[in-house]
Amino acid sequence: MLNENDVAPDFELLNDEGNPTSLSHFKGKRVVLYFFPKALTGG
């Protein structure tokens, strides 16, 4: 469990074009992440 102001661990996911991207790619930028249950993503 992360607490406020903790550094998020790096992870990699596929972007909307199917290419891998990682959280570290956005270092120094503000990032908002949305996580949805797989059942609601059509996948």
C-alpha positions, 0 to 999 in steps of 0.5 A: 500500500502506498501512502501520500507522497510515496514514490510510485513503483515503476511499471509497464503497460500497453498504451492505446496504440498497443506499444509498451510504455512505463511510468518512468517515461513520465518522470517529472510530469504529473500523471493521473492513472485510472484503473478499471476492472477488466470486465469493463474494458472489453478485453 
